[in-house]
Amino acid sequence: MDFDYSEKTKALQLRLQDFMAAHVYPAEAAVQQEIAANTAAGKRWTPLQTIERLKPLARAAGLWNLFLPVDSAQAAGFEGAGLSNQEYAPLAEIMGRVLWASEVFNCSAPDTGNMETIARFGSADAKLRWLKPLLDGEIRSAFAMTEPDVASSDATNIATRIERDADHYVVNGRKWWISGAGDPRCAVYILMGKTDPGADRHAQQSMLLVPANTPGITVLRPLHVMGYDDAPHGHMEILFENVRVPCDHILLGEGRGFEIAQARLGPGRIHHCMRLIGLAERALELMCRRASTRTAFGKLVSAQGVTQERIADARCKIDMARLLTLKAAWMMDTAGNKSARNEIAMIKVVAPSMACEVIDWAMQVHGGGGMCDDFPLAYSYASARTLRFADGPDEVHRNAIAKAELGKYAPAKSGAALP
């Protein structure tokens, strides 16, 4: 494969870097101050106006909905940036340097995955009702899959019931870690539940569009991520009690939830991993700057052998993770998500672990400063550690990788010629 970026990507990289320098980095302190002020005023879940003011600027700069791939845009009937997964990946890395920056460009999770899902599998009415306002940044969304009462790393365990009653489906179940559900602009959930417990284990699940204002939905609490509640985005625990949704809100049809999930998760994992690489790049930059200005035991921290070793290892690990992620994106673009499933699993293992390690080293160089919010490192570490669970924990992906590798060397069948 050719690892060079396309001319389109190179041009967008420059424009995006200029926008980040002019508008996003200077707003980081203001975002922290606004969160603190909202908390003091009892308005913790109010959308941040500092971010909202940047969105029209990003749209005017032609940096809006960059994530929407060519095929999804064509399926939706709406215009996107016309980028492939490989072309978008370096842009996700730049946005990932600041944890909230993707929202400025309408490229944040879970909205991106939800928009692609509706674009590919939603009805014409769903596209007009939910996709268009999502693409316009008028509403937000959430993806309701994980449950507290089962091991959700095995999605066949999901127990939330979706039962047909005349021209409606009735939903009953409890979900948690529903990212984005804390935002008051969250208008729709894509919910995964069980429509036929007696079917084949991968044909029991379905996905349903559930309007957030439907009676029977109770947001029980926000969950904290290593001390952070991520307001106003939030990760919520939600109870669905006899929630009635019209039958035309089902995506693709009953029993096709896993099929949709696989199509949804491939691009999303590229986005997550590249944002993590951006986060790690910024941590390495902060580490180098800090080490070059602090003296300990008679010499600069940057001159200490352990610091130099960690800087060198960080550089190697970041570049390796980037190249593997770009390879996965290239394979998705050229041969489809299924052919890239092993590479997608590998990046999901490699990128979060790499980011956690690099950010941890940067925190060490910052000393006590690395543990507080004077620097973005503590929050970055909490986010990177969380992403070792998102889209499936490491263990699940390692099992899949190992099975694929063992399959290459399986004993020959009886009668088959040995090499």
C-alpha positions in Angstrom: 0.0 0.0 0.0 1.0 3.6 -0.4 1.3 5.3 3.0 1.4 8.8 1.5 -1.7 11.0 2.1 -3.8 12.1 -0.8 -3.6 15.7 -2.0 -7.1 16.2 -0.7 -6.1 15.0 2.7 -2.9 17.1 2.8 -4.9 20.2 2.0 -7.5 19.5 4.7 -4.7 18.7 7.2 -3.3 22.2 6.7 -6.6 23.9 7.0 -7.5 21.8 10.1 -4.2 22.5 11.8 -4.6 26.2 11.1 -8.2 26.1 12.6 -7.0 24.2 15.7 -4.2 26.7 16.2 -6.4 29.7 15.7 -9.6 28.6 17.5 -9.4 25.3 19.4 -6.2 25.4 21.5 -6.9 29.0 22.6 -10.3 27.9 23.8 -9.2 25.1 26.0 -9.0 27.3 29.2 -12.4 28.8 28.4 -14.0 25.4 28.1 -12.6 24.4 31.6 -13.8 27.7 33.0 -17.3 27.3 31.5 -17.6 23.8 32.9 -16.6 25.1 36.4 -19.1 28.0 36.1 -21.9 25.7 35.0 -21.2 23.3 37.8 -21.3 26.1 40.4 -24.6 27.4 38.9 -26.2 24.0 39.0 -26.2 23.8 35.2 -23.7 20.9 34.8 -25.5 19.5 31.7 -25.8 22.7 29.8 -24.1 22.6 26.3 -20.9 24.5 26.3 -21.2 27.8 24.5 -17.5 28.1 23.9 -17.7 25.0 21.7 -21.0 26.1 20.1 -19.5 29.4 19.0 -16.7 27.5 17.1 -19.1 25.3 15.1 -20.3 28.0 12.6 -16.6 28.9 12.0 -15.7 25.3 11.3 -18.6 25.0 8.9 -17.7 28.2 7.1 -14.2 26.9 6.8 -15.4 23.8 5.0 -14.4 21.5 7.9 -17.8 20.1 8.7 -18.9 16.4 8.5 -15.4 15.4 7.3 -16.1 11.8 8.6 -18.9 10.9 6.2 -17.5 8.4 3.7 -18.3 8.5 0.0 -20.5 5.4 0.1 -22.4 6.4 3.2 -23.0 9.9 1.7 -24.3 8.4 -1.5 -26.6 6.0 0.5 -27.9 8.9 2.5 -28.5 11.3 -0.4 -26.6 14.0 1.5 -23.3 15.5 0.7 -20.2 14.7 2.9 -16.6 15.5 2.5 -16.1 12.7 0.0 -13.2 11.1 1.9 -12.3 7.5 2.2 -11.5 5.9 5.6 -7.8 6.2 4.8 -8.2 9.9 3.8 -10.2 10.8 6.9 -7.9 9.0 9.4 -5.1 11.7 9.5 -7.8 14.3 10.1 -9.2 12.4 13.1 -5.7 12.3 14.5 -5.5 16.1 14.4 -8.9 16.5 16.1 -8.0 13.9 18.7 -5.3 16.2 20.2 -8.0 18.0 22.1 -10.7 15.6 23.5 -13.7 17.8 22.7 -12.4 19.2 19.3 -14.2 16.6 17.2 -17.5 18.1 18.2 -16.5 21.4 16.7 -16.4 19.8 13.3 -19.5 17.6 13.8 -17.2 14.5 13.8 -17.6 13.2 17.4 -18.7 9.8 18.7 -21.3 8.4 19.0 -22.9 10.8 16.4 -20.6 9.8 13.6 -21.4 6.1 13.9 -25.1 6.8 14.4 -25.1 9.0 11.3 -23.4 6.3 9.2 -25.8 3.7 10.5 -28.9 5.7 9.6 -27.4 6.7 6.3 -26.8 3.0 5.4 -29.8 1.3 7.0 -32.4 3.9 7.8 -35.6 4.5 5.9 -36.2 7.7 3.9 -38.3 9.1 6.8 -35.5 8.3 9.3 -33.0 10.1 7.2 -35.1 13.2 7.0 -36.2 13.1 10.7 -32.8 12.2 12.3 -30.0 12.1 9.9 -30.4 15.6 8.4 -30.6 17.4 11.7 -27.6 15.3 12.9 -25.6 16.3 9.9 -26.6 19.9 10.5 -25.5 19.7 14.1 -29.0 20.6 15.4 -29.4 17.5 17.6 -27.2 14.9 19.2 -27.7 11.1 19.6 -26.6 8.1 21.6 -26.0 4.3 21.0 -27.7 2.1 23.6 -26.0 -1.3 23.7 -24.1 -2.2 26.9 -26.0 -3.5 29.9 -25.1 -3.7 33.6 -26.6 -7.2 34.3 -24.7 -9.2 31.7 -21.2 -9.4 30.3 -21.7 -7.2 27.3 -18.3 -7.9 25.8 -20.3 -10.9 24.4 -23.1 -9.0 22.7 -25.1 -12.2 22.4 -25.7 -11.8 26.1 -27.7 -8.6 25.7 -31.1 -9.1 27.3 -33.1 -6.0 26.6 -36.3 -7.2 25.0 -37.9 -5.8 21.8 -41.3 -7.4 21.4 -43.8 -6.8 18.6 -47.3 -5.6 19.6 -49.4 -4.8 16.6 -47.8 -1.9 14.8 -45.4 -1.1 17.6 -42.3 -2.6 19.3 -42.2 -2.6 23.1 -38.8 -2.2 24.7 -37.9 -3.3 28.2 -34.4 -3.3 29.7 -31.7 -1.5 31.4 -28.7 0.0 29.6 -25.5 1.8 30.8 -22.5 3.6 29.6 -24.7 5.3 27.0 -22.4 8.0 25.8 -24.0 11.2 24.7 -27.3 10.6 26.5 -26.5 13.3 29.1 -26.6 16.1 26.5 -30.0 17.8 26.5 -29.9 17.9 22.7 -29.8 14.1 22.5 -32.9 13.4 20.5 -32.6 9.8 19.4 -31.1 6.5 20.6 -30.0 3.6 18.4 -30.9 0.7 20.7 -29.8 -2.9 20.4 -32.0 -5.5 21.9 -33.4 -9.0 21.5 -36.3 -9.6 19.2 -36.2 -13.4 19.0 -34.5 -15.3 21.9 -35.1 -18.6 20.0 -33.3 -17.7 16.8 -29.6 -18.5 16.0 -27.4 -16.7 18.6 -26.3 -14.0 16.0 -29.8 -13.5 14.7 -31.6 -12.8 17.9 -30.7 -9.1 18.1 -32.1 -6.1 16.3 -31.5 -2.3 16.2 -34.2 0.2 16.7 -34.4 4.0 16.5 -35.9 5.2 19.8 -36.9 8.9 20.1 -35.4 10.1 23.4 -38.6 11.8 24.5 -40.6 8.5 24.3 -42.6 7.7 27.5 -41.1 5.0 29.6 -37.5 6.2 29.3 -35.8 7.1 32.6 -32.2 8.4 32.7 -31.2 7.0 36.1 -27.7 8.5 36.6 -24.5 9.8 35.0 -21.6 7.4 35.4 -18.2 8.7 36.3 -15.0 7.8 34.4 -12.2 7.7 36.9 -13.7 10.8 38.6 -14.9 12.6 35.5 -18.6 12.8 34.5 -17.9 14.1 31.0 -20.7 16.7 31.2 -22.5 17.8 29.2 -21.9 14.7 27.0 -22.1 12.1 29.8 -22.3 8.3 30.1 -25.7 7.4 31.4 -27.5 4.5 32.9 -31.0 4.3 31.4 -34.1 2.3 32.2 -36.6 1.4 29.3 -40.0 0.4 30.7 -42.7 -0.5 28.2 -41.3 2.0 25.7 -43.5 1.8 22.6 -41.8 2.6 19.2 -43.5 2.3 15.8 -42.4 -0.7 13.8 -41.0 1.3 11.0 -38.3 2.5 13.4 -36.5 -0.8 13.1 -33.2 -0.7 11.1 -32.9 -3.1 8.2 -35.2 -5.7 9.8 -35.5 -8.1 12.7 -32.5 -10.2 13.6 -30.0 -8.1 11.7 -28.5 -6.2 14.7 -25.1 -7.9 14.4 -24.9 -7.2 10.7 -25.4 -3.5 11.4 -23.0 -3.5 14.3 -20.2 -4.9 12.2 -20.8 -2.3 9.5 -21.0 0.5 12.1 -17.9 -0.5 14.2 -15.3 -0.7 11.5 -15.1 3.0 10.7 -15.7 4.0 14.3 -12.6 2.0 15.4 -10.5 3.8 12.9 -11.8 7.1 14.2 -11.2 6.1 17.9 -7.7 4.8 17.2 -6.6 7.9 15.2 -8.0 10.2 17.8 -6.0 8.3 20.4 -2.9 8.6 18.3 -3.4 12.4 18.2 -3.8 12.4 22.0 -0.6 10.4 22.4 1.2 12.8 20.0 0.2 15.8 22.1 1.2 14.0 25.3 4.7 13.3 23.8 4.9 17.0 22.8 4.0 18.1 26.3 6.5 15.6 27.7 9.4 16.9 25.6 8.6 20.6 26.3 8.3 19.9 30.1 11.5 17.8 30.2 13.4 20.5 28.4 12.5 23.2 31.0 12.8 21.3 34.3 16.0 20.5 36.2 16.4 17.6 38.6 19.6 16.3 40.3 21.8 18.8 38.5 20.7 18.4 35.0 17.6 18.9 32.7 15.0 16.1 33.0 15.4 15.8 29.2 19.0 14.7 29.8 18.1 11.9 32.2 18.5 8.5 30.5 15.1 7.2 31.6 13.4 10.2 30.0 15.2 9.8 26.7 14.4 6.1 26.6 10.7 6.8 27.2 10.7 9.6 24.5 12.3 7.2 22.0 9.9 4.4 22.9 6.9 6.8 22.6 8.0 7.9 19.1 8.3 4.3 18.0 5.0 3.1 19.5 3.0 6.1 18.1 4.4 5.6 14.6 3.8 1.9 14.7 0.2 2.4 15.8 -0.4 5.0 13.1 0.9 2.8 10.3 -1.2 -0.2 11.5 -4.3 2.0 11.7 -3.7 3.4 8.2 -3.3 -0.1 6.9 -6.6 -1.2 8.4 -8.3 1.9 6.9 -6.7 1.1 3.5 -7.9 -2.5 3.6 -11.5 -1.3 4.5 -11.5 1.0 1.5 -10.0 -1.4 -1.0 -11.5 -4.8 0.1 -14.3 -4.1 2.6 -14.7 -4.2 6.4 -14.8 -8.0 6.5 -11.4 -8.4 4.9 -9.9 -6.0 7.4 -11.4 -7.5 10.5 -8.1 -8.8 11.8 -6.4 -5.5 11.4 -9.4 -3.7 12.9 -9.1 -6.0 16.0 -5.3 -5.3 16.1 -5.6 -1.5 16.1 -8.2 -1.8 18.9 -5.7 -3.6 21.0 -2.6 -1.5 20.0 -3.8 2.1 20.0 -5.5 2.4 23.5 -2.6 0.5 25.2 -0.1 2.7 23.4 -1.9 5.9 24.3 -2.2 4.9 28.0 1.5 4.1 28.2 2.7 7.3 26.4 0.3 9.5 28.5 1.5 7.8 31.7 5.1 8.6 30.8 4.2 12.2 30.1 2.4 12.4 33.5 5.6 11.2 35.2 7.6 14.0 33.6 5.1 16.5 34.8 5.3 15.3 38.4 2.4 16.5 40.5 1.2 18.6 37.6 0.5 15.5 35.6 -2.1 14.5 38.2 -4.2 17.6 38.1 -6.2 19.5 35.5 -3.6 22.3 35.0 -2.5 20.0 32.1 -4.7 17.8 29.9 -2.9 14.6 30.8 -5.0 13.2 33.6 -8.2 13.6 31.7 -6.5 12.2 28.6 -5.4 9.2 30.5 -8.9 8.5 31.8 -10.3 8.8 28.3 -7.6 6.5 26.8 -8.1 3.9 29.5 -11.9 4.0 28.9 -11.3 3.3 25.2 -9.7 -0.1 26.1 -13.3 -1.1 26.8 -15.2 0.9 24.1 -16.1 -1.2 21.0 -15.1 -4.3 23.0 -12.4 -5.0 25.6 -8.8 -5.9 24.7 -9.4 -9.6 25.6 -12.1 -10.0 23.0 -10.0 -8.7 20.2 -6.9 -10.6 21.3 -9.0 -13.8 21.2 -10.1 -13.0 17.6 -6.6 -12.2 16.5 -5.2 -15.4 18.1 -7.9 -17.6 16.5 -7.1 -16.1 13.1 -3.4 -16.7 13.6 -3.9 -20.3 14.8 -6.2 -21.0 11.9 -3.2 -20.5 9.5 -1.4 -23.4 11.2 -4.3 -25.8 11.9 -3.5 -29.5 11.4 -4.2 -30.7 7.9 -7.4 -32.6 7.4 -7.2 -36.4 7.0 -5.9 -37.3 3.5 -4.6 -33.8 2.8 -1.0 -33.4 1.6 1.3 -32.0 4.2 3.8 -29.2 3.3 
